[in-house]
Structure formats: C-alpha cells, structure tokens
C-alpha cells in the first residue's frame, strides 16, 4: 500500500486540509480525491500528492500551479 496526501481546498479555510489515504496505486488515490471533491459544495479542489510529486489536481487546483510555500507550513503543523 502507498500513502497519498490529498490536499482539499475548502472555501471555509485559508489553507488546504490534509487527508492521508492508503491505496494500492495512484488510480485509487485519484478516485478518493474525486469522491472528496464531490462530498461537499465547499470543496473547491483537491490535489493528490505522493511525497514531493503532485499526481493530479482537480477542480480549482487544476487552474493554478502548485506552490510549495503553504504546503511546507502545513506539513510541519501536521508532523509530516
């Protein structure tokens, strides 16, 4: 199993929320990301990452380029 990081961009928060999912492959993580995007009208986009690599960007995330500035702070705060 591989652990993937899903960063959910939500209009209620100033930084993305981090969800960790364990899947056999990237396709499973992408399915989880699609489900998260559809789970709430507040979810604007979801980024699927594995380590330092972004695998997929859905919703509003697909329209802008990822910057690591906010993610470094989020990973430190979450212990990742």
C-alpha positions in Angstrom: 0.0 0.0 0.0 1.1 3.5 -0.8 0.2 6.6 1.3 -1.0 9.5 -0.7 -1.6 13.1 0.5 -4.9 14.7 -0.5 -4.9 18.5 -0.1 -8.5 19.7 -0.1 -9.1 23.3 -0.9 -12.2 24.4 1.0 -13.8 27.9 0.8 -14.2 27.9 4.6 -10.5 27.7 5.4 -7.4 29.7 4.4 -5.2 26.7 3.9 -5.9 23.3 2.4 -6.8 20.4 4.7 -4.7 17.3 4.6 -6.2 13.9 4.2 -4.0 10.8 4.1 -5.2 7.7 2.1 -3.5 4.4 1.6 -4.2 2.8 -1.7 -2.6 0.2 -4.0 -1.9 2.7 -6.7 -2.5 6.3 -7.9 -5.8 5.3 -9.6 -7.2 4.5 -6.1 -6.0 7.8 -4.7 -7.5 9.7 -7.7 -10.8 8.0 -7.0 -10.6 9.1 -3.4 -9.9 12.6 -4.5 -12.9 12.7 -6.8 -15.1 11.5 -4.0 -13.8 14.2 -1.7 -14.4 16.9 -4.3 -18.0 15.8 -4.6 -18.5 15.3 -0.9 -19.2 19.0 -0.2 -20.1 22.1 -2.2 -17.4 23.9 -0.1 -14.6 21.7 -1.6 -13.2 23.8 -4.4 -10.4 21.5 -5.5 -8.3 18.5 -4.4 -4.6 17.9 -5.1 -3.2 14.3 -5.0 0.4 14.1 -4.0 2.9 11.3 -3.2 6.0 12.6 -1.5 7.0 15.7 -3.3 5.3 14.9 -6.5 1.8 16.1 -7.5 -0.1 13.4 -9.3 -3.4 15.1 -10.0 -5.2 18.4 -9.5 -9.0 18.5 -9.6 -11.4 21.5 -9.6 -9.9 24.9 -8.9 -6.5 23.3 -8.3 -6.2 22.4 -11.9 -6.5 26.0 -12.9 -3.5 27.2 -10.9 0.1 26.0 -10.4 1.0 24.4 -7.1 3.4 26.3 -4.9 5.2 24.6 -2.0 5.1 27.7 0.3 1.8 26.8 2.0 2.5 23.1 2.0 5.7 23.3 3.9 3.9 25.0 6.8 1.0 22.5 6.6 3.4 19.5 6.7 5.2 20.9 9.7 2.0 21.6 11.5 0.7 18.1 10.8 4.0 16.4 11.6 4.6 15.4 8.0 
